[in-house]
């Protein structure tokens, strides 16, 4: 999964089966809350088994702008931990060639 930070959906490669009922690939998002203010966006939701209602994992996602960069973070027992940073500029200054 690398630096993929999901604000919705699920990384089902990590799911073998629901411990409540044993079903596979029956995950849906539930109890989603979104907080959006001038500094950041926070998204929280539960991964829930569609068959039995068992909460498989709690998912947290955060996005914010700082200087000329977009930052993404995700934390979830099902999807994993991830963070990413992207430049808002056409040319990423971190990729600039340093000449001596």
Backbone torsions as a table, in degrees:
resi	resn	phi	psi	omega
1	UNK	NA	-28.8	173.5
2	UNK	61.9	-120.8	-176.1
3	UNK	-101.7	18.0	179.7
4	UNK	-72.8	122.0	178.1
5	UNK	-117.2	110.6	-175.3
6	UNK	-89.7	133.1	172.2
7	UNK	-100.6	-1.5	173.9
8	UNK	-160.0	168.4	-179.8
9	UNK	81.6	-168.8	-177.7
10	UNK	-150.0	149.8	176.0
11	UNK	-92.9	86.1	-170.4
12	UNK	-72.3	-10.0	177.7
13	UNK	-62.4	-24.3	-179.8
14	UNK	-87.5	-4.4	-176.6
15	UNK	-98.6	116.8	174.7
16	UNK	-86.7	-43.7	176.5
17	UNK	-175.7	159.8	175.1
18	UNK	-69.6	132.4	178.8
19	UNK	-72.9	-17.7	179.4
20	UNK	-77.0	-41.5	-174.7
21	UNK	-131.9	-10.3	178.7
22	UNK	85.1	0.7	-179.9
23	UNK	-74.6	151.3	177.3
24	UNK	-112.9	154.1	173.5
25	UNK	54.9	36.1	179.4
26	UNK	-121.2	36.4	-175.4
27	UNK	-93.1	137.1	173.6
28	UNK	-131.9	160.9	176.1
29	UNK	-88.1	140.9	179.6
30	UNK	-147.4	161.6	176.3
31	UNK	57.3	40.7	-176.7
32	UNK	-77.1	132.2	173.1
33	UNK	-127.0	143.3	178.1
34	UNK	-129.4	128.2	174.6
35	UNK	-116.8	123.8	-177.3
36	UNK	-129.1	118.8	175.6
37	UNK	-133.5	-173.2	-175.6
38	UNK	-64.7	-27.8	-175.9
39	UNK	-91.2	-38.0	-173.6
40	UNK	-159.4	165.8	174.1
41	UNK	-116.5	129.1	177.6
42	UNK	-118.4	131.0	177.6
43	UNK	-127.0	127.3	176.7
44	UNK	-126.7	138.7	172.4
45	UNK	-159.8	166.3	178.2
46	UNK	-104.7	141.4	168.2
47	UNK	-88.2	119.0	-174.2
48	UNK	-123.0	139.1	176.4
49	UNK	-68.7	126.7	179.8
50	UNK	-68.5	-24.8	-177.0
51	UNK	-80.7	-48.2	-172.9
52	UNK	-118.1	-7.5	178.3
53	UNK	83.9	4.7	179.3
54	UNK	-65.2	133.4	175.5
55	UNK	-79.6	110.6	-177.3
56	UNK	-76.9	-41.8	-178.4
57	UNK	-164.2	158.0	173.7
58	UNK	-103.8	132.8	-174.4
59	UNK	-113.0	131.5	177.0
60	UNK	-125.9	135.2	-179.3
61	UNK	-134.4	140.6	179.6
62	UNK	-138.5	137.4	178.1
63	UNK	-133.7	137.6	175.0
64	UNK	-155.0	160.1	175.7
65	UNK	-106.3	138.0	176.8
66	UNK	-147.4	126.0	-174.4
67	UNK	54.6	-122.5	-179.6
68	UNK	-108.6	30.5	-176.1
69	UNK	-130.6	149.2	172.1
70	UNK	-102.3	132.3	-179.8
71	UNK	-116.3	139.1	179.5
72	UNK	-130.1	136.5	174.3
73	UNK	-137.6	145.5	177.9
74	UNK	-140.3	141.3	175.9
75	UNK	-140.4	122.9	-177.1
76	UNK	-163.4	138.0	178.9
77	UNK	-70.1	-24.9	177.5
78	UNK	-86.9	-49.5	-174.7
79	UNK	-83.4	-24.7	-179.6
80	UNK	101.6	-169.9	178.7
81	UNK	-108.5	137.5	178.5
82	UNK	-154.1	152.7	172.1
83	UNK	-149.6	152.0	-178.6
84	UNK	-151.5	153.2	177.3
85	UNK	-134.5	132.6	178.8
86	UNK	-129.3	141.3	177.1
87	UNK	-75.8	141.8	174.7
88	UNK	-85.4	-11.7	-177.4
89	UNK	-86.3	155.1	178.5
90	UNK	-59.0	-37.0	177.5
91	UNK	-116.0	120.5	-178.8
92	UNK	-67.5	117.7	-178.4
93	UNK	-63.4	-20.8	178.0
94	UNK	-72.3	-19.0	-178.8
95	UNK	-95.1	1.0	-177.5
96	UNK	-65.5	143.5	179.2
97	UNK	-76.5	128.1	179.0
98	UNK	-93.7	122.2	179.3
99	UNK	-109.6	136.4	178.9
100	UNK	-108.5	NA	NA
